[in-house]
Amino acid sequence: GQNMVACVDSDYDYLLQGVTSTSRQINESRYVFQTYAYAIENYQCYAGSLHEACTMATLNDRMLVDLVGFMTLYSQIAYPLFIWSVWFYRQRNLNEFSLLDFCSYVRLDHVSVHHPEEALMAMDKRVKNKLRELEKRHPRALEEIDAMKAEFTYLGVKPENTYMFIQGHHIMESVTIKILTPVCNALRREREEEIKRLAVHHLQYKNELAGYEHRVLGIDVVLSKHTGYKDSPLYKRIESDVRAFLKRMGTN
């Protein structure tokens, strides 16, 4: 109400578009601000900020992997199965294909810095197999699935940014950390080798290496603290909501 506002993670409620009472309350109340993305973790994993996060964690700004391209391809692979996941939520049928089930298909296994595409190829195979199974079992749903794709485009969900709407903890732990950990490990090794190469003597090497190790951070720590997501379109939408609210309330 007028004396209290709520700020909440959208989860799937933004995409359910009023199918449940919670979804209606979140989407229709002018006193509720939502993330639009699934949760804050999705913003922390915003693709456009991941290279900067790696640089902050390792003090090495070399780009080993095109992280924007990687997250885009991940999203494109996950997108068709993601539509099915939300469809099952709209049908209130979580026994057949739960959120946990969906996440199991769009996880990443071991990711190689040299061949990151291999992890995506393995995921792509799992997703396509599941899609064939769902399409065979629910042929009458295909028209609704196509309609949802058009609706989701209007809501801002596109094949290339689907990762912003998938469960946040999954995106953080089973996707982003899986690719950033080997990237950061490789960048740290590069920086350590550079320190060793440039050191005049062993004592200088040990001192500079200790100083470097003191300054670097774990990538999980960096992701929890950085604010690079402020450049994301969904964050801009939240800012717009807040400005409109303050204007309505007569606050400068």
C-alpha positions in Angstrom: 0.0 0.0 0.0 0.9 3.7 0.1 3.0 3.3 3.3 5.0 0.3 2.2 6.5 -1.1 -1.0 7.8 -4.6 -1.6 10.8 -5.5 -3.8 10.7 -9.2 -4.9 12.4 -11.7 -7.1 10.1 -12.4 -10.1 10.8 -16.1 -10.2 8.3 -17.3 -12.9 5.6 -15.0 -11.7 6.3 -12.3 -14.2 6.0 -14.9 -17.0 2.9 -16.5 -15.6 1.1 -13.3 -16.3 -1.6 -13.6 -13.7 -2.2 -17.4 -13.9 -1.8 -17.6 -10.1 -2.8 -15.1 -7.4 0.8 -14.4 -6.6 1.5 -13.6 -10.2 -1.4 -11.3 -10.4 -0.4 -9.5 -7.2 3.2 -9.0 -8.4 2.3 -7.9 -11.9 -0.6 -5.7 -11.1 0.3 -4.0 -7.8 1.9 -0.6 -8.3 3.5 -1.0 -4.8 5.5 -4.1 -5.8 8.8 -3.8 -7.6 10.1 -7.0 -9.3 13.3 -8.1 -10.9 11.7 -9.2 -14.2 14.7 -11.5 -14.4 14.2 -14.7 -12.3 16.2 -13.3 -9.3 19.2 -11.1 -8.3 21.6 -13.9 -9.2 20.7 -13.6 -12.9 21.7 -9.9 -12.8 25.0 -10.9 -11.1 25.5 -13.3 -14.1 24.7 -10.6 -16.7 26.8 -11.6 -19.7 28.0 -8.1 -20.5 29.7 -7.8 -17.1 31.4 -11.2 -16.9 34.7 -10.3 -18.5 35.0 -7.3 -16.2 34.3 -9.7 -13.2 37.1 -12.0 -14.4 39.5 -9.0 -14.6 38.5 -7.9 -11.1 39.1 -11.5 -9.8 42.5 -12.1 -11.5 43.9 -8.6 -12.3 44.4 -10.0 -15.9 42.2 -8.4 -18.6 43.0 -10.9 -21.4 39.8 -12.3 -22.9 40.2 -16.1 -23.1 36.6 -16.9 -23.9 33.9 -14.7 -25.5 31.6 -14.9 -22.5 28.8 -12.9 -24.1 28.8 -15.2 -27.0 29.0 -18.2 -24.7 26.0 -17.1 -22.6 24.1 -16.2 -25.8 24.6 -19.7 -27.3 23.7 -21.2 -23.9 20.4 -19.3 -23.9 19.6 -20.2 -27.5 20.0 -23.9 -26.7 17.9 -23.6 -23.5 15.2 -21.4 -24.9 12.8 -24.0 -26.5 12.9 -26.2 -23.4 12.5 -23.1 -21.2 9.2 -22.3 -23.0 8.0 -25.8 -22.1 9.0 -25.3 -18.5 6.8 -22.2 -18.1 4.0 -23.9 -20.0 3.9 -26.7 -17.4 3.8 -24.1 -14.7 0.9 -22.4 -16.4 -0.8 -25.8 -16.6 0.0 -26.2 -12.9 1.5 -29.6 -13.8 4.8 -29.7 -11.9 4.8 -33.5 -11.4 5.6 -34.3 -15.0 8.3 -31.6 -15.7 9.3 -29.7 -12.6 11.8 -26.8 -12.4 14.4 -29.2 -11.0 13.8 -31.4 -14.0 14.3 -28.5 -16.4 17.5 -27.4 -14.7 18.9 -30.9 -15.0 18.7 -30.7 -18.8 20.3 -27.2 -19.0 23.2 -27.7 -16.7 26.8 -27.6 -17.8 29.2 -30.3 -17.0 33.0 -29.9 -17.2 33.9 -26.8 -19.2 37.2 -26.5 -21.0 38.7 -23.1 -21.6 40.2 -24.3 -24.9 36.9 -25.9 -26.1 34.0 -24.4 -24.2 31.7 -25.3 -27.0 31.9 -29.0 -26.1 29.9 -28.4 -22.8 27.3 -26.6 -24.8 27.1 -29.4 -27.4 26.5 -32.0 -24.7 23.7 -29.8 -23.2 22.2 -29.3 -26.7 22.0 -33.1 -27.1 20.1 -33.5 -23.8 17.7 -30.6 -24.6 16.8 -31.9 -28.1 16.1 -35.4 -26.8 13.8 -34.0 -24.1 12.1 -31.7 -26.6 11.3 -34.6 -28.9 9.8 -36.5 -25.9 7.6 -33.6 -24.8 6.4 -32.8 -28.4 5.5 -36.5 -28.8 3.6 -36.7 -25.5 1.9 -33.3 -25.8 1.2 -32.7 -29.5 -1.8 -30.5 -28.7 0.4 -28.1 -26.8 2.5 -27.1 -29.8 0.2 -24.4 -30.8 0.2 -22.9 -27.3 4.0 -23.2 -27.2 4.3 -21.2 -30.4 1.9 -18.6 -29.0 4.0 -18.3 -25.9 7.1 -17.6 -27.9 5.4 -14.6 -29.4 4.1 -13.5 -26.0 7.5 -13.9 -24.4 9.1 -11.8 -27.1 6.7 -9.0 -26.1 7.7 -9.6 -22.4 11.4 -9.3 -23.3 12.3 -13.0 -23.3 14.3 -13.8 -26.4 16.4 -16.8 -27.4 19.6 -14.9 -26.7 18.8 -13.7 -23.2 16.9 -16.7 -21.8 19.5 -17.2 -19.1 18.1 -14.1 -17.4 14.8 -15.9 -16.7 16.0 -19.3 -15.7 16.3 -20.1 -12.0 19.0 -17.8 -10.6 20.9 -20.2 -8.4 21.1 -22.6 -11.3 22.5 -20.0 -13.6 25.0 -18.9 -11.0 26.2 -22.4 -9.8 25.6 -24.7 -12.8 26.4 -22.3 -15.6 28.3 -19.1 -14.8 30.6 -20.5 -12.1 31.3 -23.6 -14.3 32.7 -21.4 -17.1 34.3 -18.6 -15.1 36.2 -20.9 -12.7 38.5 -22.4 -15.4 38.8 -19.0 -17.1 39.9 -17.4 -13.9 42.3 -20.2 -13.1 43.9 -19.9 -16.4 44.2 -16.1 -16.1 45.8 -16.4 -12.7 48.3 -18.9 -14.0 49.2 -16.4 -16.8 49.7 -13.6 -14.3 51.8 -15.7 -12.0 54.0 -16.8 -14.9 54.4 -13.2 -15.9 55.5 -12.2 -12.4 58.0 -15.1 -12.5 59.3 -14.1 -15.9 59.8 -10.4 -15.0 61.3 -10.9 -11.5 65.0 -10.1 -11.3 65.6 -12.5 -8.4 63.8 -15.2 -6.4 63.0 -12.8 -3.4 61.4 -10.3 -5.7 59.4 -13.1 -7.3 58.2 -14.4 -3.9 57.3 -10.9 -2.7 55.4 -9.9 -5.9 53.6 -13.2 -6.0 52.5 -12.8 -2.4 51.3 -9.3 -3.2 49.3 -10.6 -6.2 47.8 -13.4 -4.2 46.7 -10.9 -1.6 44.9 -8.8 -4.1 43.0 -11.4 -6.2 39.5 -12.5 -5.2 37.4 -15.6 -5.7 35.1 -15.2 -8.7 32.1 -16.1 -6.5 33.0 -13.1 -4.3 33.3 -10.8 -7.2 30.0 -11.9 -8.7 28.2 -11.2 -5.4 29.6 -7.7 -5.2 30.0 -6.2 -8.7 27.3 -3.9 -10.2 28.0 -4.4 -13.9 24.4 -5.5 -14.3 23.3 -1.9 -14.2 23.9 -1.8 -17.9 21.4 -4.5 -18.6 18.0 -3.7 -20.2 16.0 -5.4 -17.5 17.7 -3.3 -14.8 16.9 -0.2 -16.8 13.3 -1.3 -16.7 13.4 -1.5 -12.9 14.9 2.0 -12.8 12.1 3.3 -15.0 9.5 1.7 -12.7 11.0 3.4 -9.6 11.1 6.8 -11.4 7.5 6.4 -12.4 6.5 5.4 -8.9 8.3 8.4 -7.4 6.6 10.7 -9.9 3.2 9.3 -9.0 3.9 9.8 -5.3 5.1 13.4 -5.9 8.6 12.7 -4.8 11.6 14.4 -6.5 
